[in-house]
């Protein structure tokens, strides 16, 4: 996995390019953001193709830890499958994800 991290006085941007352990690494970097005084953590999920219940739980924990300190978590670049999952769980809007496109099987997207 490769992470490109940019920090400023008010925000921390992280970009996950690949890796099954991307969310584990995101938790570690979020802890650094909490200690470093950043206002926002922005994660690109462009290299993440799947997220099980433990991954969703990790993101929810990160969101809660950041929100309790007046900080925010934003996600971007999620594939349609992940975006549908997060929107279906009511988390897409909270994390700033774009609504997914309709699936090819004709089902209506969440």
C-alpha positions as CSV (number, residue, x, y, z in Angstrom):
1,X,0.0,0.0,0.0
2,X,1.2,3.5,-0.7
3,X,-0.1,6.6,1.1
4,X,0.5,10.2,0.0
5,X,-0.1,12.5,2.9
6,X,-0.3,16.3,2.7
7,X,-0.7,18.3,5.9
8,X,-1.5,22.0,6.5
9,X,-2.5,24.0,9.5
10,X,-6.2,23.3,9.0
11,X,-6.5,19.9,7.2
12,X,-4.9,16.6,6.4
13,X,-5.4,14.9,3.1
14,X,-4.7,11.3,2.6
15,X,-4.9,9.3,-0.6
16,X,-5.0,5.6,-0.6
17,X,-3.9,4.2,-3.9
18,X,-4.2,0.5,-3.2
19,X,-4.4,-2.1,-0.5
20,X,-6.6,-4.4,1.4
21,X,-5.3,-2.8,4.7
22,X,-6.1,0.7,3.6
23,X,-8.6,1.3,6.4
24,X,-6.2,0.0,9.1
25,X,-3.7,2.5,7.8
26,X,-6.4,5.2,7.7
27,X,-7.1,4.7,11.4
28,X,-3.4,5.1,12.2
29,X,-3.2,8.4,10.2
30,X,-6.4,9.6,11.7
31,X,-4.9,9.2,15.1
32,X,-2.0,11.4,14.0
33,X,-4.5,14.0,12.7
34,X,-6.2,14.0,16.1
35,X,-2.9,14.7,17.8
36,X,-1.7,17.2,15.1
37,X,-4.7,19.6,15.3
38,X,-6.0,19.1,11.8
39,X,-9.6,20.1,11.1
40,X,-10.4,17.6,8.4
41,X,-9.3,14.2,7.3
42,X,-10.0,13.5,3.6
43,X,-9.6,9.9,2.4
44,X,-9.6,8.9,-1.3
45,X,-11.0,5.3,-1.6
46,X,-10.1,5.1,-5.3
47,X,-7.9,2.1,-4.7
48,X,-10.3,0.3,-2.4
49,X,-12.7,-2.2,-4.0
50,X,-14.3,-3.8,-1.0
51,X,-15.2,-2.9,2.5
52,X,-16.6,-5.4,5.0
53,X,-18.4,-4.7,8.3
54,X,-15.1,-4.3,10.1
55,X,-14.1,-1.7,7.6
56,X,-17.3,0.2,7.9
57,X,-17.0,0.0,11.7
58,X,-13.5,1.5,11.5
59,X,-14.7,4.4,9.4
60,X,-17.6,5.0,11.9
61,X,-15.1,5.0,14.7
62,X,-12.9,7.5,12.9
63,X,-15.8,9.7,12.2
64,X,-16.9,9.6,15.8
65,X,-13.4,10.3,17.1
66,X,-13.0,13.3,14.8
67,X,-16.5,14.7,15.3
68,X,-16.0,14.6,19.1
69,X,-13.2,17.1,18.6
70,X,-15.0,19.3,16.1
71,X,-13.2,17.7,13.1
72,X,-14.6,16.0,10.0
73,X,-14.0,12.9,7.9
74,X,-14.6,13.1,4.2
75,X,-14.5,10.3,1.7
76,X,-14.1,10.5,-2.1
77,X,-13.3,8.3,-5.0
78,X,-15.4,5.3,-3.8
79,X,-16.3,2.8,-6.5
80,X,-20.1,2.5,-7.2
81,X,-20.3,-0.7,-5.1
82,X,-18.8,1.0,-2.0
83,X,-20.8,4.2,-2.6
84,X,-24.0,2.2,-2.8
85,X,-23.1,0.4,0.5
86,X,-22.3,3.7,2.3
87,X,-25.4,5.5,1.0
88,X,-27.6,2.4,1.9
89,X,-26.3,2.6,5.4
90,X,-27.1,6.3,5.6
91,X,-23.4,7.3,5.6
92,X,-22.8,8.6,2.1
93,X,-24.2,12.1,2.8
94,X,-22.4,12.4,6.1
95,X,-19.0,11.6,4.5
96,X,-19.6,13.7,1.4
97,X,-19.7,10.9,-1.1
98,X,-21.3,11.4,-4.5
99,X,-24.4,9.4,-5.1
100,X,-23.6,6.2,-7.0
101,X,-24.8,5.6,-10.5
102,X,-27.6,3.1,-11.1
103,X,-26.3,-0.6,-11.1
104,X,-26.2,-2.2,-14.5
105,X,-28.8,-4.8,-13.4
106,X,-31.6,-2.2,-13.6
107,X,-31.9,-1.8,-9.8
108,X,-32.4,1.7,-8.5
109,X,-29.3,3.1,-6.6
110,X,-29.8,4.0,-2.9
